[in-house]
Structures are given as structure tokens and as C-alpha cells.
Amino acid sequence: MSGRPPRRTRAEQRALTRAALLDAAATAFAEHGVEGASIDDIAARAGFSRGAFYSNFDDKTDLLIALCDARLSAFAATELPAILAAPPEQQLAVAARWLAAEEPPLEVLLVVELARQLARRPEQADVLTAAIGRVVDAVEGLLAASEGDRPALAPAERRARATAVLAAILGADLLRHLGLAVDERTMELLLRGVAGGEGER
């Protein structure tokens, strides 16, 4: 019996290549932004050719959307449990601390980039709008998970609050561009306003 590992299928190899390109893009986008990160740089960081990039993604916008979807899944598996592990009265403060980090989390940068691409690329409005919709869906899921034993929000109210959270995140990014500090307290106030004061419903 041979000690060599079994050969990967074409689908497995494609999945590994795609994952490597997404990891490389996450680093490149964090360092240079979507506009500043070139396809050649992303491919080189992943150890592949430009052709490998185009075998997996149509363009950088397609890559951005795929990366955003992947990071939303990772957030649900990692950061979200940590936020929900805090006592209910502290959850907003924990989320605010995460959002107000000196280097904004990649998930936040990606959401901001989706909004920017929507403004810059009207020809891709459908796919970008759908990706932004998935972000709002994810925030709705977070709000539902954080309800715990409290009365559940009506679906329309939860959707409105999820949209308001997205507005708070985009607004915080705008403040950064204006040279204003987005500290933990500022972010907590924004989120508390979205959540309805001090957690009242």
C-alpha cells in the first residue's frame, strides 16, 4: 500500500485554490483596499497565476462578494459566540469594542467596500445589492440570537434595526474619513440607539 496521500479531485483542488485566493485577497484588501489591491498581487500572494484567478472569479467585485460571504460565515462561527457569551447588558459594549478597534475588522471594511462598489459600478448593482442584503440578513440573525429570553422582535422591526446597524457601521467609517475618532463609547452609543435606548423594546 502506497504511503502517498490520495490525489485530490479537480473539485477539491479548485476549492483549495479558491480558498487560497480568498485568504490572499483578505490580506491585500486589508493593506491596500479593494481599489489598491491588484489581481496580479492577489494571485501572486496565493502562489497562483492571473489565469487561476480568472478560473475562480469574474473580477475583483466577484472576489469581494465571495470574501464578504466567507467572512460572514466565519464571524458567525467565531466572533458572534464571544459577543453572545457576554451578559445581555454587556453585549452592546462587547460588539462596540470589536467594531471600534484601531484597525477596523476586515468584516467592517468589506461591508464598506460593498457600499462603495455599489456606487462605482452600477452595472453590477444586482449582485452587489444581493450581497448587501445577505449582510443585513446576517445582522438580523445576530439580533435574533441576542434576544435570548426577551420577547422576540417583530420581523419588520428586526429588519429595520438590522438596517440601522448597517447604517451605523457605514456612518462610523464616514467619521473615520472625516478625521474623527470612532472610539468604543461612540460606537456603543450608535448601537444603543439602534437597539432602542438601554435595551428597552
TORVOKE-356170 format. One record per residue (C-alpha): residue in one letter; x, z, y; residue number from 0. Coordinates in nm, 2 decimals. Example, Ala and Ser with C-alpha at 12.3 -4.5 7.8 and 13.67 -1.06 7.14 Angstrom:
<pt><r>A</r><x>1.23</x><z>0.78</z><y>-0.45</y><k>0</k></pt>
<pt><r>S</r><x>1.37</x><z>0.71</z><y>-0.11</y><k>1</k></pt>
# end
This chain:
<pt><r>M</r><x>0.00</x><z>0.00</z><y>0.00</y><k>0</k></pt>
<pt><r>S</r><x>0.14</x><z>-0.10</z><y>0.34</y><k>1</k></pt>
<pt><r>G</r><x>0.22</x><z>0.17</z><y>0.60</y><k>2</k></pt>
<pt><r>R</r><x>0.13</x><z>-0.07</z><y>0.88</y><k>3</k></pt>
<pt><r>P</r><x>-0.18</x><z>0.01</z><y>1.08</y><k>4</k></pt>
<pt><r>P</r><x>-0.47</x><z>-0.24</z><y>1.02</y><k>5</k></pt>
<pt><r>R</r><x>-0.48</x><z>-0.53</z><y>1.26</y><k>6</k></pt>
<pt><r>R</r><x>-0.72</x><z>-0.50</z><y>1.54</y><k>7</k></pt>
<pt><r>T</r><x>-1.01</x><z>-0.73</z><y>1.56</y><k>8</k></pt>
<pt><r>R</r><x>-1.05</x><z>-0.96</z><y>1.85</y><k>9</k></pt>
<pt><r>A</r><x>-1.32</x><z>-0.74</z><y>1.99</y><k>10</k></pt>
<pt><r>E</r><x>-1.11</x><z>-0.42</z><y>1.96</y><k>11</k></pt>
<pt><r>Q</r><x>-0.81</x><z>-0.60</z><y>2.13</y><k>12</k></pt>
<pt><r>R</r><x>-1.04</x><z>-0.72</z><y>2.41</y><k>13</k></pt>
<pt><r>A</r><x>-1.18</x><z>-0.37</z><y>2.46</y><k>14</k></pt>
<pt><r>L</r><x>-0.82</x><z>-0.23</z><y>2.48</y><k>15</k></pt>
<pt><r>T</r><x>-0.72</x><z>-0.50</z><y>2.73</y><k>16</k></pt>
<pt><r>R</r><x>-1.03</x><z>-0.43</z><y>2.94</y><k>17</k></pt>
<pt><r>A</r><x>-0.96</x><z>-0.06</z><y>2.94</y><k>18</k></pt>
<pt><r>A</r><x>-0.60</x><z>-0.11</z><y>3.05</y><k>19</k></pt>
<pt><r>L</r><x>-0.71</x><z>-0.33</z><y>3.33</y><k>20</k></pt>
<pt><r>L</r><x>-0.97</x><z>-0.07</z><y>3.44</y><k>21</k></pt>
<pt><r>D</r><x>-0.71</x><z>0.20</z><y>3.44</y><k>22</k></pt>
<pt><r>A</r><x>-0.46</x><z>-0.01</z><y>3.64</y><k>23</k></pt>
<pt><r>A</r><x>-0.74</x><z>-0.10</z><y>3.89</y><k>24</k></pt>
<pt><r>A</r><x>-0.82</x><z>0.27</z><y>3.94</y><k>25</k></pt>
<pt><r>T</r><x>-0.46</x><z>0.33</z><y>4.04</y><k>26</k></pt>
<pt><r>A</r><x>-0.43</x><z>0.02</z><y>4.26</y><k>27</k></pt>
<pt><r>F</r><x>-0.77</x><z>0.08</z><y>4.43</y><k>28</k></pt>
<pt><r>A</r><x>-0.68</x><z>0.45</z><y>4.50</y><k>29</k></pt>
<pt><r>E</r><x>-0.35</x><z>0.34</z><y>4.65</y><k>30</k></pt>
<pt><r>H</r><x>-0.45</x><z>0.03</z><y>4.84</y><k>31</k></pt>
<pt><r>G</r><x>-0.83</x><z>0.00</z><y>4.84</y><k>32</k></pt>
<pt><r>V</r><x>-1.02</x><z>-0.29</z><y>4.69</y><k>33</k></pt>
<pt><r>E</r><x>-0.92</x><z>-0.54</z><y>4.95</y><k>34</k></pt>
<pt><r>G</r><x>-0.55</x><z>-0.44</z><y>4.94</y><k>35</k></pt>
<pt><r>A</r><x>-0.51</x><z>-0.44</z><y>4.57</y><k>36</k></pt>
<pt><r>S</r><x>-0.43</x><z>-0.79</z><y>4.43</y><k>37</k></pt>
<pt><r>I</r><x>-0.54</x><z>-0.93</z><y>4.10</y><k>38</k></pt>
<pt><r>D</r><x>-0.18</x><z>-1.00</z><y>4.02</y><k>39</k></pt>
<pt><r>D</r><x>-0.08</x><z>-0.64</z><y>4.09</y><k>40</k></pt>
<pt><r>I</r><x>-0.36</x><z>-0.50</z><y>3.87</y><k>41</k></pt>
<pt><r>A</r><x>-0.28</x><z>-0.74</z><y>3.58</y><k>42</k></pt>
<pt><r>A</r><x>0.10</x><z>-0.65</z><y>3.61</y><k>43</k></pt>
<pt><r>R</r><x>0.03</x><z>-0.28</z><y>3.62</y><k>44</k></pt>
<pt><r>A</r><x>-0.17</x><z>-0.32</z><y>3.30</y><k>45</k></pt>
<pt><r>G</r><x>0.10</x><z>-0.53</z><y>3.14</y><k>46</k></pt>
<pt><r>F</r><x>-0.10</x><z>-0.85</z><y>3.12</y><k>47</k></pt>
<pt><r>S</r><x>-0.12</x><z>-1.19</z><y>3.28</y><k>48</k></pt>
<pt><r>R</r><x>-0.36</x><z>-1.31</z><y>3.55</y><k>49</k></pt>
<pt><r>G</r><x>-0.53</x><z>-1.51</z><y>3.27</y><k>50</k></pt>
<pt><r>A</r><x>-0.60</x><z>-1.18</z><y>3.08</y><k>51</k></pt>
<pt><r>F</r><x>-0.77</x><z>-1.05</z><y>3.40</y><k>52</k></pt>
<pt><r>Y</r><x>-1.00</x><z>-1.36</z><y>3.42</y><k>53</k></pt>
<pt><r>S</r><x>-1.08</x><z>-1.34</z><y>3.05</y><k>54</k></pt>
<pt><r>N</r><x>-1.23</x><z>-1.00</z><y>3.12</y><k>55</k></pt>
<pt><r>F</r><x>-1.36</x><z>-1.01</z><y>3.47</y><k>56</k></pt>
<pt><r>D</r><x>-1.51</x><z>-1.28</z><y>3.70</y><k>57</k></pt>
<pt><r>D</r><x>-1.33</x><z>-1.14</z><y>4.01</y><k>58</k></pt>
<pt><r>K</r><x>-1.24</x><z>-0.82</z><y>4.19</y><k>59</k></pt>
<pt><r>T</r><x>-1.61</x><z>-0.74</z><y>4.26</y><k>60</k></pt>
<pt><r>D</r><x>-1.69</x><z>-0.77</z><y>3.89</y><k>61</k></pt>
<pt><r>L</r><x>-1.40</x><z>-0.54</z><y>3.82</y><k>62</k></pt>
<pt><r>L</r><x>-1.51</x><z>-0.29</z><y>4.09</y><k>63</k></pt>
<pt><r>I</r><x>-1.86</x><z>-0.27</z><y>3.94</y><k>64</k></pt>
<pt><r>A</r><x>-1.72</x><z>-0.22</z><y>3.59</y><k>65</k></pt>
<pt><r>L</r><x>-1.48</x><z>0.05</z><y>3.71</y><k>66</k></pt>
<pt><r>C</r><x>-1.76</x><z>0.23</z><y>3.90</y><k>67</k></pt>
<pt><r>D</r><x>-1.98</x><z>0.23</z><y>3.59</y><k>68</k></pt>
<pt><r>A</r><x>-1.70</x><z>0.36</z><y>3.38</y><k>69</k></pt>
<pt><r>R</r><x>-1.61</x><z>0.64</z><y>3.63</y><k>70</k></pt>
<pt><r>L</r><x>-1.98</x><z>0.74</z><y>3.65</y><k>71</k></pt>
<pt><r>S</r><x>-1.98</x><z>0.79</z><y>3.27</y><k>72</k></pt>
<pt><r>A</r><x>-1.65</x><z>0.99</z><y>3.29</y><k>73</k></pt>
<pt><r>F</r><x>-1.79</x><z>1.20</z><y>3.57</y><k>74</k></pt>
<pt><r>A</r><x>-2.09</x><z>1.29</z><y>3.36</y><k>75</k></pt>
<pt><r>A</r><x>-1.86</x><z>1.40</z><y>3.08</y><k>76</k></pt>
<pt><r>T</r><x>-1.60</x><z>1.59</z><y>3.29</y><k>77</k></pt>
<pt><r>E</r><x>-1.67</x><z>1.69</z><y>3.65</y><k>78</k></pt>
<pt><r>L</r><x>-2.05</x><z>1.74</z><y>3.61</y><k>79</k></pt>
<pt><r>P</r><x>-2.03</x><z>2.01</z><y>3.34</y><k>80</k></pt>
<pt><r>A</r><x>-1.79</x><z>2.20</z><y>3.56</y><k>81</k></pt>
<pt><r>I</r><x>-2.03</x><z>2.18</z><y>3.85</y><k>82</k></pt>
<pt><r>L</r><x>-2.33</x><z>2.29</z><y>3.64</y><k>83</k></pt>
<pt><r>A</r><x>-2.13</x><z>2.57</z><y>3.49</y><k>84</k></pt>
<pt><r>A</r><x>-2.13</x><z>2.75</z><y>3.82</y><k>85</k></pt>
<pt><r>P</r><x>-2.42</x><z>2.98</z><y>3.91</y><k>86</k></pt>
<pt><r>P</r><x>-2.71</x><z>2.79</z><y>4.07</y><k>87</k></pt>
<pt><r>E</r><x>-2.65</x><z>2.94</z><y>4.41</y><k>88</k></pt>
<pt><r>Q</r><x>-2.28</x><z>2.82</z><y>4.40</y><k>89</k></pt>
<pt><r>Q</r><x>-2.33</x><z>2.47</z><y>4.26</y><k>90</k></pt>
<pt><r>L</r><x>-2.35</x><z>2.30</z><y>4.60</y><k>91</k></pt>
<pt><r>A</r><x>-2.03</x><z>2.47</z><y>4.71</y><k>92</k></pt>
<pt><r>V</r><x>-1.85</x><z>2.36</z><y>4.40</y><k>93</k></pt>
<pt><r>A</r><x>-1.98</x><z>2.00</z><y>4.45</y><k>94</k></pt>
<pt><r>A</r><x>-1.88</x><z>2.01</z><y>4.82</y><k>95</k></pt>
<pt><r>R</r><x>-1.53</x><z>2.13</z><y>4.73</y><k>96</k></pt>
<pt><r>W</r><x>-1.49</x><z>1.84</z><y>4.49</y><k>97</k></pt>
<pt><r>L</r><x>-1.62</x><z>1.58</z><y>4.74</y><k>98</k></pt>
<pt><r>A</r><x>-1.42</x><z>1.72</z><y>5.03</y><k>99</k></pt>
<pt><r>A</r><x>-1.08</x><z>1.71</z><y>4.86</y><k>100</k></pt>
<pt><r>E</r><x>-0.79</x><z>1.60</z><y>5.07</y><k>101</k></pt>
<pt><r>E</r><x>-0.77</x><z>1.28</z><y>4.86</y><k>102</k></pt>
<pt><r>P</r><x>-1.14</x><z>1.18</z><y>4.81</y><k>103</k></pt>
<pt><r>P</r><x>-1.22</x><z>1.15</z><y>4.44</y><k>104</k></pt>
<pt><r>L</r><x>-1.20</x><z>0.79</z><y>4.31</y><k>105</k></pt>
<pt><r>E</r><x>-1.57</x><z>0.80</z><y>4.23</y><k>106</k></pt>
<pt><r>V</r><x>-1.64</x><z>0.85</z><y>4.60</y><k>107</k></pt>
<pt><r>L</r><x>-1.40</x><z>0.57</z><y>4.70</y><k>108</k></pt>
<pt><r>L</r><x>-1.57</x><z>0.34</z><y>4.46</y><k>109</k></pt>
<pt><r>V</r><x>-1.92</x><z>0.41</z><y>4.59</y><k>110</k></pt>
<pt><r>V</r><x>-1.79</x><z>0.35</z><y>4.94</y><k>111</k></pt>
<pt><r>E</r><x>-1.63</x><z>0.02</z><y>4.83</y><k>112</k></pt>
<pt><r>L</r><x>-1.96</x><z>-0.09</z><y>4.67</y><k>113</k></pt>
<pt><r>A</r><x>-2.13</x><z>-0.05</z><y>5.00</y><k>114</k></pt>
<pt><r>R</r><x>-1.85</x><z>-0.24</z><y>5.18</y><k>115</k></pt>
<pt><r>Q</r><x>-1.86</x><z>-0.52</z><y>4.94</y><k>116</k></pt>
<pt><r>L</r><x>-2.24</x><z>-0.55</z><y>4.97</y><k>117</k></pt>
<pt><r>A</r><x>-2.19</x><z>-0.60</z><y>5.35</y><k>118</k></pt>
<pt><r>R</r><x>-1.90</x><z>-0.85</z><y>5.30</y><k>119</k></pt>
<pt><r>R</r><x>-2.03</x><z>-1.05</z><y>5.00</y><k>120</k></pt>
<pt><r>P</r><x>-2.40</x><z>-1.13</z><y>5.05</y><k>121</k></pt>
<pt><r>E</r><x>-2.37</x><z>-1.40</z><y>4.77</y><k>122</k></pt>
<pt><r>Q</r><x>-2.31</x><z>-1.11</z><y>4.52</y><k>123</k></pt>
<pt><r>A</r><x>-2.59</x><z>-0.89</z><y>4.67</y><k>124</k></pt>
<pt><r>D</r><x>-2.79</x><z>-0.88</z><y>4.34</y><k>125</k></pt>
<pt><r>V</r><x>-2.51</x><z>-0.74</z><y>4.12</y><k>126</k></pt>
<pt><r>L</r><x>-2.39</x><z>-0.51</z><y>4.39</y><k>127</k></pt>
<pt><r>T</r><x>-2.73</x><z>-0.37</z><y>4.47</y><k>128</k></pt>
<pt><r>A</r><x>-2.79</x><z>-0.32</z><y>4.09</y><k>129</k></pt>
<pt><r>A</r><x>-2.46</x><z>-0.12</z><y>4.07</y><k>130</k></pt>
<pt><r>I</r><x>-2.55</x><z>0.09</z><y>4.37</y><k>131</k></pt>
<pt><r>G</r><x>-2.89</x><z>0.15</z><y>4.20</y><k>132</k></pt>
<pt><r>R</r><x>-2.70</x><z>0.29</z><y>3.90</y><k>133</k></pt>
<pt><r>V</r><x>-2.51</x><z>0.53</z><y>4.13</y><k>134</k></pt>
<pt><r>V</r><x>-2.84</x><z>0.66</z><y>4.27</y><k>135</k></pt>
<pt><r>D</r><x>-2.97</x><z>0.69</z><y>3.91</y><k>136</k></pt>
<pt><r>A</r><x>-2.67</x><z>0.89</z><y>3.82</y><k>137</k></pt>
<pt><r>V</r><x>-2.72</x><z>1.12</z><y>4.12</y><k>138</k></pt>
<pt><r>E</r><x>-3.08</x><z>1.16</z><y>4.01</y><k>139</k></pt>
<pt><r>G</r><x>-2.96</x><z>1.27</z><y>3.67</y><k>140</k></pt>
<pt><r>L</r><x>-2.73</x><z>1.52</z><y>3.83</y><k>141</k></pt>
<pt><r>L</r><x>-3.02</x><z>1.66</z><y>4.03</y><k>142</k></pt>
<pt><r>A</r><x>-3.24</x><z>1.68</z><y>3.72</y><k>143</k></pt>
<pt><r>A</r><x>-2.96</x><z>1.86</z><y>3.53</y><k>144</k></pt>
<pt><r>S</r><x>-2.91</x><z>2.11</z><y>3.81</y><k>145</k></pt>
<pt><r>E</r><x>-3.28</x><z>2.21</z><y>3.82</y><k>146</k></pt>
<pt><r>G</r><x>-3.23</x><z>2.45</z><y>3.53</y><k>147</k></pt>
<pt><r>D</r><x>-3.53</x><z>2.69</z><y>3.51</y><k>148</k></pt>
<pt><r>R</r><x>-3.65</x><z>2.60</z><y>3.85</y><k>149</k></pt>
<pt><r>P</r><x>-3.97</x><z>2.38</z><y>3.89</y><k>150</k></pt>
<pt><r>A</r><x>-3.88</x><z>2.02</z><y>3.85</y><k>151</k></pt>
<pt><r>L</r><x>-3.89</x><z>1.79</z><y>4.15</y><k>152</k></pt>
<pt><r>A</r><x>-4.15</x><z>1.51</z><y>4.16</y><k>153</k></pt>
<pt><r>P</r><x>-3.98</x><z>1.18</z><y>4.07</y><k>154</k></pt>
<pt><r>A</r><x>-4.03</x><z>1.03</z><y>4.42</y><k>155</k></pt>
<pt><r>E</r><x>-3.88</x><z>1.35</z><y>4.57</y><k>156</k></pt>
<pt><r>R</r><x>-3.58</x><z>1.34</z><y>4.34</y><k>157</k></pt>
<pt><r>R</r><x>-3.52</x><z>0.98</z><y>4.41</y><k>158</k></pt>
<pt><r>A</r><x>-3.54</x><z>1.05</z><y>4.79</y><k>159</k></pt>
<pt><r>R</r><x>-3.29</x><z>1.33</z><y>4.75</y><k>160</k></pt>
<pt><r>A</r><x>-3.05</x><z>1.12</z><y>4.53</y><k>161</k></pt>
<pt><r>T</r><x>-3.06</x><z>0.85</z><y>4.80</y><k>162</k></pt>
<pt><r>A</r><x>-2.99</x><z>1.12</z><y>5.07</y><k>163</k></pt>
<pt><r>V</r><x>-2.68</x><z>1.24</z><y>4.86</y><k>164</k></pt>
<pt><r>L</r><x>-2.55</x><z>0.88</z><y>4.87</y><k>165</k></pt>
<pt><r>A</r><x>-2.61</x><z>0.87</z><y>5.24</y><k>166</k></pt>
<pt><r>A</r><x>-2.42</x><z>1.20</z><y>5.28</y><k>167</k></pt>
<pt><r>I</r><x>-2.12</x><z>1.06</z><y>5.08</y><k>168</k></pt>
<pt><r>L</r><x>-2.11</x><z>0.74</z><y>5.29</y><k>169</k></pt>
<pt><r>G</r><x>-2.16</x><z>0.94</z><y>5.61</y><k>170</k></pt>
<pt><r>A</r><x>-1.86</x><z>1.16</z><y>5.52</y><k>171</k></pt>
<pt><r>D</r><x>-1.65</x><z>0.85</z><y>5.47</y><k>172</k></pt>
<pt><r>L</r><x>-1.75</x><z>0.73</z><y>5.81</y><k>173</k></pt>
<pt><r>L</r><x>-1.65</x><z>1.06</z><y>5.96</y><k>174</k></pt>
<pt><r>R</r><x>-1.30</x><z>1.02</z><y>5.80</y><k>175</k></pt>
<pt><r>H</r><x>-1.27</x><z>0.68</z><y>5.96</y><k>176</k></pt>
<pt><r>L</r><x>-1.36</x><z>0.83</z><y>6.30</y><k>177</k></pt>
<pt><r>G</r><x>-1.07</x><z>1.08</z><y>6.25</y><k>178</k></pt>
<pt><r>L</r><x>-1.30</x><z>1.38</z><y>6.20</y><k>179</k></pt>
<pt><r>A</r><x>-1.22</x><z>1.63</z><y>5.93</y><k>180</k></pt>
<pt><r>V</r><x>-1.46</x><z>1.64</z><y>5.63</y><k>181</k></pt>
<pt><r>D</r><x>-1.39</x><z>1.99</z><y>5.51</y><k>182</k></pt>
<pt><r>E</r><x>-1.57</x><z>2.18</z><y>5.24</y><k>183</k></pt>
<pt><r>R</r><x>-1.81</x><z>2.35</z><y>5.48</y><k>184</k></pt>
<pt><r>T</r><x>-1.91</x><z>2.02</z><y>5.64</y><k>185</k></pt>
<pt><r>M</r><x>-1.98</x><z>1.87</z><y>5.30</y><k>186</k></pt>
<pt><r>E</r><x>-2.17</x><z>2.17</z><y>5.19</y><k>187</k></pt>
<pt><r>L</r><x>-2.39</x><z>2.16</z><y>5.50</y><k>188</k></pt>
<pt><r>L</r><x>-2.46</x><z>1.79</z><y>5.43</y><k>189</k></pt>
<pt><r>L</r><x>-2.55</x><z>1.86</z><y>5.07</y><k>190</k></pt>
<pt><r>R</r><x>-2.75</x><z>2.17</z><y>5.15</y><k>191</k></pt>
<pt><r>G</r><x>-2.96</x><z>1.96</z><y>5.40</y><k>192</k></pt>
<pt><r>V</r><x>-3.02</x><z>1.71</z><y>5.12</y><k>193</k></pt>
<pt><r>A</r><x>-3.11</x><z>1.99</z><y>4.88</y><k>194</k></pt>
<pt><r>G</r><x>-3.37</x><z>2.14</z><y>5.12</y><k>195</k></pt>
<pt><r>G</r><x>-3.21</x><z>2.42</z><y>5.31</y><k>196</k></pt>
<pt><r>E</r><x>-3.08</x><z>2.71</z><y>5.09</y><k>197</k></pt>
<pt><r>G</r><x>-3.22</x><z>2.57</z><y>4.77</y><k>198</k></pt>
<pt><r>E</r><x>-3.59</x><z>2.60</z><y>4.87</y><k>199</k></pt>
<pt><r>R</r><x>-3.82</x><z>2.34</z><y>4.74</y><k>200</k></pt>
# end
